[in-house]
Amino acid sequence: MDKSVSKIFDLVLKNGLVVLPNNKVEKTDIAINKGKITELGSVNNDQAKQVIDLKGLIVIPGAIDTQVHFREPGLTHKEDIYHGTKGAVLGGITTIFEMPNTSPATINKRELDVKIQIAEQSAFCNYSFFIGAAKENIHELNKLEKLEGCCGVKIFMGSSTGNLLVEDDQSLKEIISGLDRKFAVHSEDEYRLRDRKSILSEPNITVKNHPDWRDEETAINSTRRLLKIAREAQKKNLHILHISTSDEIKKIEQNKDICTCEVTPQHLYFHSPDCYETFGTRVQMNPPIRTKKHQDGLWYGIKNKIVDVIGSDHAPHTNKEKNEKYPLSPAGMPGVQTLLPIMLNFVNKGKLTLDDLVRLICKNPCKIYGIKN
């Protein structure tokens, strides 16, 4: 820092151990003006309008959650952008990517603009929004993905929360062939889900049967199809969300030249059947939380840098909704406020390093999605 010119900063964070871009952790001061970091180095207290002493604390880059469902517009009895982003900031998340399965779904510029206008008035953190792929907007997606405020296109291959669905290979080929930016996919095979839906009518069914209906093959088949289509289309911009099986990790490991992927904290933390016995429908999500074998496979993916991103898949519902008897209970659980604390707990337990954490929730989201600044 040039000491010959005395600068005044809005805020200086002093004495913290800062994780730097070169991965080194060094004691340094951080100077901030108008909400942006402008200097790293030694800063005098009289150069700051406000000083916060961070002695004994570690400072990491702003965490980014690239998969949240904030339910606005149309489903605000579950949550809205105001409270969702407030929870994000309380949990150390500085940027969110919000999903399109609201009501109405975000499948055109009009609905994207509605969300942006709401966020401009009420959001506590940085934000962007996915455009949902639907059969009615296939030929518009290349234009829509480039709109300001859009982080990319989201494809649902299996029906989950909401009515967005692109299940057939021909439509997938059309969509994928036309996209330039990174696109994110919920990878579950809709045809297998339909074939197995009779499981839901069996007597004495409980949430423990959720991973029986949406079984491993539902995810594996879908991811296999998806990688094949992307390879044939010569596309390298595929991002697969919330991987839940060890088999998918192995398949993605063989295709890292065309694919990035995400794992959620809940798939790393919980495993079946224990989680369903303890928490019931509270841990019901799509794709389901699976056995310890699959959890171990996800950790293999973390340790071998096959997994690129940790995203929360934050998807809140009301207590009344979650307390419905399975299968009437909706899938999804909150997570934007707990993503960073849970992953820091894994750091404390030695399950991953601080460098891993920063790579998975700070650096890689920027690289994968081309986030400016």
Sequence and secondary structure as in RCSB ss.txt:
>XXXX:A:sequence
MDKSVSKIFDLVLKNGLVVLPNNKVEKTDIAINKGKITELGSVNNDQAKQVIDLKGLIVIPGAIDTQVHFREPGL
THKEDIYHGTKGAVLGGITTIFEMPNTSPATINKRELDVKIQIAEQSAFCNYSFFIGAAKENIHELNKLEKLEGC
CGVKIFMGSSTGNLLVEDDQSLKEIISGLDRKFAVHSEDEYRLRDRKSILSEPNITVKNHPDWRDEETAINSTRR
LLKIAREAQKKNLHILHISTSDEIKKIEQNKDICTCEVTPQHLYFHSPDCYETFGTRVQMNPPIRTKKHQDGLWY
GIKNKIVDVIGSDHAPHTNKEKNEKYPLSPAGMPGVQTLLPIMLNFVNKGKLTLDDLVRLICKNPCKIYGIKN
>XXXX:A:secstr
  TTS   BSEEEEEEEEE TTS EEEEEEEEETTEEEEEE   GGGBSSEEE TT EE   EEEEEE   TTT 
TTT  HHHHHHHHHHTTEEEEEE S SSS   SHHHHHHHHHHHHHH SSEEEEEEE  TTSGGGHHHHTTSTTE
EEEEEESS  SSS    SHHHHHHHHHH  S EEEE   HHHHHHTGGGGGSTT  GGGHHHHT HHHHHHHHHH
HHHHHHHTT   EEE S   HHHHHHHHTTTTTEEEEE HHHHH  BTHHHHHHGGGG  SS   BHHHHHHHHH
HHHTT   EE   B    HHHHTS TTSS   B  TTTHHHHHHHHHHTTSS HHHHHIIIIIHHHHHHT   
